[in-house]
Amino acid sequence: MVATNSIAEVYSMQLVKANVTMEPELALLFHTYNDVFDTPILLPPPRSHDHHIPLLEAYQPVKVKPFGYPYP
């Protein structure tokens, strides 16, 4: 990497569970609506109207470098 003038950065994250006390009202809310606060494992069910972006067949996606333009 020295020969190519590259810069390297390494990041590390570690999950640490903290001992957090919760307000009783908030704990009751989480317990009452447990299914709302669960981690999703599936895609959401189909709805009556699924939103989408209609694409035109004759056009290709734009392929442009986001910051490839010189300053004016």
MODELLER restraints for C-alpha pairs under 7 A, 6 or more apart:
rsr = mdl.restraints
at = mdl.atoms
